[in-house]
Amino acid sequence: MQPAAAGGDGRTGGAGLRRWGPLAAIAVVVLAVVAIVVFGGGDSGDGGDQAESTATSTSTSAPSGSTATEPDPASSAAPTTEAEASIPTWEGSPYPPGVMSFEVAADLGLELDFGERCDTERGRVKVPDIFAPTCWLPFEGDNGGATAPGVTGDTIRIAYYESQDSDFVLQYLTDAIADDDTNADVTDTMEKLLQFYETYYETYGRRVELIPVVASGVVNDEVSARADAVRIAEEIKPFMVWNGPGLTNAFAEELAARGIPCISCGPGQPVDYYIANDGLSWTIGAGNAQTNLLVADYVARKLAGSPAQFAGDPDMVATERVFGLLYISSSSASEAVADQLEAELADRGVELAARIPYALDPFTIQETASNAIAKLKDAGVTSVIFASDPIAPRDFTREATAQEYFPEWILADGFLSDTNAFARTYDQDQWAHAFGLTSLAA
């Protein structure tokens, strides 16, 4: 099977680890689903024309406290249906008819009933969460029906990618922290999270129809990843896909080429890829370009030109920092992102004494670690900028101790290597000298 046309290259990361990913995925995507379904235009097929007329109609009656605008008879090309007439509009609202947020309602001076699920003191959904979203007016009326592929008046079809329970690459990761969740456990978690979001979030009369799709190959198999994307597009025909293989971007590229949006569907990519696939390829965390800028600024402003005071080797502590880059490489795009980081560092006057990629391969990682540590040591690197997966630091830190090499470990875009669960598996004599940047919430 030949690659489908899609712009850009690909970069580091790993598959969402069983139960780590679902909450973040749904939290990010639920607003995107609602926004695209409610604000998106109709498509040819059942409900398309109806959706278009709903988005452009005005109301002759509105709830108490709202300001309804009267339609201009001269501009009405078709009579307003009874369903359309029941949907309120408000002068000055940036939203389609019937859609209103608590904040905008307050700005417009509207007194509306946002329902029992709204904490009107805060204007937030009534859940014990500091990140609780804003309240939205309970929707009544015609939601437009089939406003997008995979969408009906009642459902939003989502395909959820799950790795094989027997995927030896992922087992290499999850076994380290005794994660024994199965696909059945993950599906159960997703369904219960959906119940929560469908209870407290406004989905405009629709529920999510979640369809789990188990991978046909391991997490780094490009051929099976592309075949899985084709199968999803042709057989399931979803509105959107959640999750994907973390060590190949073939899955995301195939879906994007077929016009199917996907969230967290592959390793991170350079910014050009997301520009070329705007609205189709989404990440949960910061993009690699942003992360590289943060890392380069941090290294240049806080570390460069000073002694490696946090190193474990007493001789290094009195030595001006010498930097090396150690990073996971899953495709040609990994090199493109590493090129960008090296260039950003150089622009700030920071040179790399060594740049060493590694592949996440359970069968070769020990040998790779041995060679990489020897190169870093020979190059006189005191401070290792480490852009890693969550498990490889175990091998690299153990090997560093075996070679009596005790540098600073500077975390940069580390996928879960900044969590206690995985950090406990690393050589603690080494990890006592680790620090850097994280995007995890405190």
C-alpha positions as CSV (number, residue, x, y, z in Angstrom):
1,M,0.0,0.0,0.0
2,Q,1.4,3.4,-1.0
3,P,1.4,6.4,1.3
4,A,-1.4,8.8,0.8
5,A,-0.6,12.4,0.0
6,A,-0.2,14.5,3.2
7,G,2.2,17.2,4.1
8,G,5.0,17.3,6.6
9,D,7.2,14.9,8.5
10,G,6.9,13.2,12.0
11,R,8.6,13.2,15.5
12,T,8.9,11.8,19.0
13,G,6.4,10.3,21.4
14,G,4.7,7.1,22.3
15,A,1.3,5.6,22.3
16,G,-1.1,6.9,25.0
17,L,-0.5,4.5,27.8
18,R,-3.7,2.6,28.5
19,R,-5.6,4.7,31.0
20,W,-3.3,7.8,30.9
21,G,-4.7,9.0,27.6
22,P,-8.6,8.8,27.7
23,L,-9.3,11.6,30.1
24,A,-7.1,14.1,28.3
25,A,-8.3,13.0,24.9
26,I,-12.0,13.4,25.8
27,A,-11.4,16.7,27.7
28,V,-9.7,18.2,24.7
29,V,-12.0,16.7,22.0
30,V,-15.4,17.3,23.5
31,L,-15.4,21.0,22.8
32,A,-13.9,20.4,19.3
33,V,-16.7,17.9,18.5
34,V,-19.4,20.3,19.7
35,A,-17.8,23.3,17.9
36,I,-17.5,21.5,14.6
37,V,-20.9,20.0,14.7
38,V,-22.7,23.1,15.8
39,F,-20.8,25.7,13.9
40,G,-19.9,23.6,10.8
41,G,-21.8,23.9,7.6
42,G,-24.2,21.2,6.4
43,D,-23.0,18.6,3.9
44,S,-24.8,17.0,1.0
45,G,-27.1,14.3,2.3
46,D,-29.9,13.9,4.8
47,G,-30.1,17.0,7.0
48,G,-27.7,19.1,5.1
49,D,-30.2,21.7,3.8
50,Q,-32.0,21.7,7.1
51,A,-28.7,22.5,9.0
52,E,-28.0,25.4,6.7
53,S,-31.4,26.9,7.1
54,T,-31.2,26.5,10.9
55,A,-27.9,28.4,11.0
56,T,-29.4,31.3,9.1
57,S,-32.9,31.5,10.5
58,T,-34.1,34.0,13.1
59,S,-36.7,33.6,15.9
60,T,-40.1,35.3,16.4
61,S,-40.2,34.2,20.0
62,A,-37.5,34.0,22.7
63,P,-37.1,33.0,26.4
64,S,-37.7,35.6,29.0
65,G,-34.8,38.0,29.2
66,S,-33.6,37.5,25.6
67,T,-33.7,40.0,22.8
68,A,-35.1,38.4,19.7
69,T,-34.4,39.9,16.3
70,E,-37.2,40.1,13.8
71,P,-36.6,38.7,10.3
72,D,-36.5,41.1,7.4
73,P,-39.5,40.1,5.2
74,A,-37.7,41.5,2.2
75,S,-34.7,39.2,2.6
76,S,-36.6,36.0,3.4
77,A,-36.1,33.6,0.6
78,A,-38.2,30.8,2.2
79,P,-40.8,30.6,4.9
80,T,-39.5,29.8,8.4
81,T,-40.5,26.4,9.7
82,E,-42.2,25.9,13.1
83,A,-39.0,24.2,14.5
84,E,-36.8,27.1,13.3
85,A,-39.1,29.7,14.8
86,S,-38.7,28.1,18.2
87,I,-35.0,28.7,18.3
88,P,-34.0,32.0,19.9
89,T,-31.5,34.5,18.6
90,W,-29.9,37.4,20.4
91,E,-28.7,40.7,18.9
92,G,-25.0,41.0,19.3
93,S,-24.4,37.3,19.8
94,P,-21.4,35.7,18.0
95,Y,-23.1,32.3,18.1
96,P,-25.7,30.6,15.9
97,P,-29.3,30.7,16.9
98,G,-30.1,28.9,20.1
99,V,-26.4,28.8,21.3
100,M,-25.3,30.9,24.2
101,S,-22.5,30.8,26.8
102,F,-22.8,32.2,30.3
103,E,-20.1,34.8,29.8
104,V,-21.6,36.2,26.6
105,A,-25.0,36.3,28.1
106,A,-23.7,38.3,31.0
107,D,-21.9,40.7,28.6
108,L,-25.2,41.2,26.7
109,G,-27.2,41.7,29.8
110,L,-29.3,38.6,29.2
111,E,-31.1,36.8,32.0
112,L,-31.3,33.2,30.9
113,D,-31.9,29.8,32.6
114,F,-28.8,27.8,32.2
115,G,-30.3,24.8,34.0
116,E,-29.5,22.7,37.1
117,R,-26.0,21.7,35.9
118,C,-24.7,25.3,36.0
119,D,-23.1,26.9,39.0
120,T,-24.4,30.4,38.4
121,E,-22.1,31.9,41.0
122,R,-19.1,31.0,38.9
123,G,-20.8,30.6,35.5
124,R,-19.2,27.2,35.3
125,V,-20.5,23.6,35.1
126,K,-21.4,22.4,38.5
127,V,-18.5,19.9,39.0
128,P,-15.8,19.9,41.7
129,D,-13.0,20.9,39.2
130,I,-11.0,24.1,39.0
131,F,-11.0,23.6,35.2
132,A,-14.8,23.2,35.0
133,P,-15.9,24.7,31.6
134,T,-18.3,27.6,31.2
135,C,-22.0,27.0,31.2
136,W,-23.9,26.8,27.9
137,L,-27.6,27.3,27.5
138,P,-29.5,24.0,27.3
139,F,-30.3,23.5,23.7
140,E,-33.8,22.9,22.5
141,G,-35.0,22.6,18.9
142,D,-33.6,21.3,15.7
143,N,-29.8,20.6,15.9
144,G,-29.4,20.4,12.1
145,G,-29.3,16.6,11.9
146,A,-26.5,15.3,9.7
147,T,-24.3,18.4,9.8
148,A,-21.1,16.4,9.1
149,P,-19.9,12.9,8.0
150,G,-20.5,10.5,10.9
151,V,-23.1,12.8,12.5
152,T,-26.9,12.4,12.8
153,G,-29.4,14.3,14.8
154,D,-28.8,11.9,17.7
155,T,-25.2,10.6,17.5
156,I,-21.6,11.5,16.8
157,R,-19.7,8.5,15.6
158,I,-16.1,8.3,17.0
159,A,-13.6,5.6,16.2
160,Y,-11.3,4.9,19.1
161,Y,-7.9,3.3,18.2
162,E,-6.6,0.7,20.7
163,S,-3.3,-1.0,20.5
164,Q,-3.1,-4.8,20.6
165,D,-3.2,-6.3,24.1
166,S,-0.2,-8.3,22.9
167,D,1.8,-5.4,21.4
168,F,5.3,-6.2,22.6
169,V,6.6,-2.7,22.1
170,L,3.9,-1.2,24.4
171,Q,4.4,-4.1,26.8
172,Y,8.0,-3.0,27.1
173,L,6.7,0.4,28.3
174,T,3.8,-0.7,30.5
175,D,5.4,-3.7,32.1
176,A,8.0,-1.3,33.7
177,I,5.2,0.3,35.9
178,A,3.1,-2.9,36.3
179,D,0.3,-1.5,34.1
180,D,-1.9,-4.5,33.4
181,D,-4.9,-2.7,31.9
182,T,-6.5,-4.4,28.9
183,N,-8.4,-2.9,26.0
184,A,-11.6,-3.9,27.8
185,D,-10.5,-1.8,30.8
186,V,-9.7,1.1,28.5
187,T,-13.0,0.9,26.7
188,D,-14.8,0.8,30.0
189,T,-13.0,3.9,31.1
190,M,-13.8,5.7,27.9
191,E,-17.5,4.9,28.1
192,K,-17.8,6.0,31.7
193,L,-15.9,9.3,30.9
194,L,-18.3,9.8,28.1
195,Q,-21.3,9.4,30.5
196,F,-19.8,12.2,32.6
197,Y,-19.2,14.6,29.7
198,E,-22.6,13.9,28.1
199,T,-24.2,14.7,31.5
200,Y,-22.4,18.0,32.1
201,Y,-21.5,19.3,28.7
202,E,-23.9,20.6,26.1
203,T,-23.8,18.3,23.1
204,Y,-26.9,19.7,21.4
205,G,-29.1,16.6,21.5
206,R,-26.4,14.1,20.5
207,R,-24.5,11.4,22.2
208,V,-21.1,9.9,21.2
209,E,-21.3,6.5,19.5
210,L,-17.9,5.1,20.5
211,I,-16.5,2.4,18.2
212,P,-13.3,0.7,19.5
213,V,-10.9,-0.3,16.7
214,V,-8.1,-2.7,17.7
215,A,-4.8,-2.3,15.8
216,S,-3.8,-4.9,13.3
217,G,-0.1,-4.5,14.0
218,V,2.3,-3.2,16.6
219,V,2.6,0.4,17.5
220,N,5.5,1.2,15.1
221,D,4.3,-0.8,12.0
222,E,3.6,1.7,9.2
223,V,1.9,-0.7,6.9
224,S,-0.6,-2.0,9.4
225,A,-1.2,1.6,10.7
226,R,-2.1,2.8,7.2
227,A,-4.3,-0.2,6.6
228,D,-6.1,0.5,9.9
229,A,-6.8,4.0,8.8
230,V,-8.2,2.9,5.5
231,R,-10.4,0.3,7.3
232,I,-11.8,3.0,9.6
233,A,-12.4,5.5,6.8
234,E,-14.2,3.0,4.5
235,E,-16.0,0.7,7.0
236,I,-16.8,2.9,10.0
237,K,-17.0,6.3,8.3
238,P,-16.6,8.3,11.6
239,F,-16.8,12.0,12.3
240,M,-13.5,11.8,14.0
241,V,-10.8,9.4,15.3
242,W,-9.3,9.4,18.8
243,N,-5.9,8.0,19.5
244,G,-3.4,6.2,17.2
245,P,-0.1,4.4,17.0
246,G,2.5,6.5,18.8
247,L,5.6,5.5,16.9
248,T,4.5,6.1,13.3
249,N,2.6,8.9,11.6
250,A,1.2,6.8,8.8
251,F,-2.1,6.4,10.5
252,A,-2.6,10.1,11.0
253,E,-1.4,10.9,7.4
254,E,-3.9,8.5,5.8
255,L,-6.8,9.8,7.8
256,A,-5.9,13.4,7.0
257,A,-5.6,12.6,3.3
258,R,-9.2,11.2,3.5
259,G,-10.5,14.3,5.3
260,I,-11.1,12.6,8.7
261,P,-10.0,14.6,11.8
262,C,-7.9,12.8,14.4
263,I,-6.7,13.7,17.8
264,S,-3.5,12.3,19.3
265,C,-3.1,9.9,16.4
266,G,0.7,9.7,16.1
267,P,4.0,11.1,17.2
268,G,4.4,14.8,17.2
269,Q,5.1,16.6,14.0
270,P,6.9,19.8,12.8
271,V,4.7,22.8,12.6
272,D,4.5,22.6,8.7
273,Y,2.6,19.3,9.0
274,Y,-0.1,20.9,11.2
275,I,-0.4,23.8,8.9
276,A,-0.8,21.5,5.9
277,N,-3.4,19.5,7.8
278,D,-5.2,22.3,9.6
279,G,-8.4,21.0,11.3
280,L,-7.5,17.4,10.6
281,S,-4.5,16.5,12.8
282,W,-4.6,17.5,16.4
283,T,-2.3,17.1,19.4
284,I,-3.1,17.1,23.1
285,G,0.0,18.8,24.3
286,A,2.2,21.6,23.0
287,G,3.6,21.2,19.5
288,N,7.3,20.3,19.0
289,A,8.1,23.8,17.5
290,Q,6.8,25.5,20.7
291,T,8.6,23.0,22.9
292,N,11.8,23.5,21.1
293,L,11.6,27.3,21.6
294,L,11.0,26.8,25.3
295,V,13.9,24.4,25.6
296,A,16.3,26.6,23.7
297,D,15.3,29.7,25.7
298,Y,15.7,27.7,29.0
299,V,19.1,26.3,28.1
300,A,20.4,29.6,26.8
301,R,19.1,31.9,29.6
302,K,19.4,29.6,32.6
303,L,22.2,27.1,32.0
304,A,24.6,28.1,29.3
305,G,27.9,29.7,30.3
306,S,27.6,28.4,33.9
307,P,29.2,25.4,35.7
308,A,27.3,22.1,35.7
309,Q,26.4,22.5,39.3
310,F,23.8,19.8,39.4
311,A,26.0,17.1,37.9
312,G,26.8,14.0,39.9
313,D,30.5,14.1,39.0
314,P,32.4,16.5,41.3
315,D,34.8,17.4,38.4
316,M,31.8,18.4,36.3
317,V,30.4,20.6,39.0
318,A,33.3,23.0,38.6
319,T,33.2,22.8,34.7
320,E,31.3,25.1,32.4
321,R,28.4,23.2,30.9
322,V,29.0,21.3,27.7
323,F,25.7,20.2,26.1
324,G,24.7,17.1,24.2
325,L,21.3,16.1,22.7
326,L,19.9,12.6,23.2
327,Y,16.5,12.1,21.6
328,I,14.1,9.4,20.4
329,S,13.8,9.0,16.6
330,S,10.8,7.4,15.1
331,S,10.9,8.8,11.5
332,S,12.6,11.3,9.3
333,A,10.6,14.0,11.0
334,S,12.4,13.3,14.2
335,E,15.5,14.6,12.6
336,A,13.7,17.6,11.3
337,V,12.6,18.5,14.8
338,A,16.1,17.9,16.2
339,D,17.5,20.1,13.4
340,Q,15.1,22.9,14.5
341,L,16.2,22.5,18.2
342,E,19.9,22.5,17.3
343,A,19.3,25.6,15.1
344,E,17.4,27.4,17.9
345,L,20.2,26.7,20.3
346,A,22.8,27.9,17.9
347,D,20.9,31.1,17.3
348,R,21.2,31.7,21.1
349,G,24.9,30.9,21.1
350,V,24.7,27.3,22.4
351,E,26.5,24.6,20.5
352,L,26.0,20.9,20.9
353,A,29.1,18.7,21.5
354,A,27.1,15.6,20.6
355,R,23.8,14.8,19.0
356,I,22.6,11.2,19.4
357,P,19.3,9.7,18.2
358,Y,18.0,6.4,19.4
359,A,15.2,4.0,18.4
360,L,12.7,2.6,20.9
361,D,13.4,-1.0,20.2
362,P,13.3,-3.5,23.1
363,F,15.8,-5.8,21.4
364,T,18.5,-3.2,20.8
365,I,18.0,-0.5,23.4
366,Q,20.7,-1.9,25.8
367,E,23.3,-1.9,23.1
368,T,22.1,1.6,21.9
369,A,22.4,2.9,25.4
370,S,25.9,1.6,25.8
371,N,27.1,3.2,22.6
372,A,25.3,6.5,23.3
373,I,26.7,6.9,26.8
374,A,30.2,6.2,25.5
375,K,29.8,8.9,22.9
376,L,28.4,11.5,25.3
377,K,31.3,10.7,27.7
378,D,33.9,10.9,25.0
379,A,32.5,14.3,23.8
380,G,32.9,15.7,27.3
381,V,29.2,16.4,27.7
382,T,28.3,17.6,31.2
383,S,24.7,18.2,30.5
384,V,22.5,15.9,28.5
385,I,19.4,17.5,26.9
386,F,17.1,14.4,27.0
387,A,14.0,14.2,24.7
388,S,12.8,10.7,25.5
389,D,10.0,8.2,25.8
390,P,9.2,7.1,29.4
391,I,11.1,3.8,29.5
392,A,14.4,4.4,27.7
393,P,15.8,6.5,30.5
394,R,15.9,3.4,32.6
395,D,18.5,1.8,30.2
396,F,20.4,5.0,29.6
397,T,20.8,5.9,33.3
398,R,21.8,2.3,34.3
399,E,24.4,2.3,31.5
400,A,25.7,5.7,32.6
401,T,26.3,4.4,36.1
402,A,27.9,1.3,34.7
403,Q,30.3,3.6,32.7
404,E,30.8,5.9,35.8
405,Y,29.4,8.8,33.9
406,F,27.3,11.2,36.1
407,P,26.2,14.3,34.1
408,E,23.2,16.6,34.5
409,W,20.0,15.2,32.8
410,I,17.9,18.1,31.4
411,L,14.4,17.0,30.5
412,A,13.1,18.4,27.2
413,D,9.8,17.2,25.8
414,G,10.0,14.0,27.8
415,F,6.9,11.9,27.2
416,L,6.0,10.8,30.8
417,S,9.6,10.6,31.8
418,D,8.7,13.5,34.2
419,T,6.2,11.3,36.1
420,N,7.0,9.4,39.3
421,A,5.5,6.2,38.0
422,F,8.3,5.9,35.4
423,A,11.0,7.8,37.1
424,R,11.1,5.2,39.9
425,T,12.4,2.7,37.4
426,Y,15.4,4.8,36.5
427,D,18.8,4.6,38.2
428,Q,18.2,6.9,41.2
429,D,21.9,7.9,41.5
430,Q,21.5,9.4,38.0
431,W,18.0,10.8,38.3
432,A,18.9,12.7,41.4
433,H,20.6,15.0,38.9
434,A,17.7,15.4,36.5
435,F,15.7,18.6,36.1
436,G,14.2,20.7,33.3
437,L,10.9,21.5,31.7
438,T,7.5,19.8,32.0
439,S,4.1,20.5,30.6
440,L,2.3,18.4,33.2
441,A,-0.2,20.2,35.5
442,A,0.9,20.6,39.1
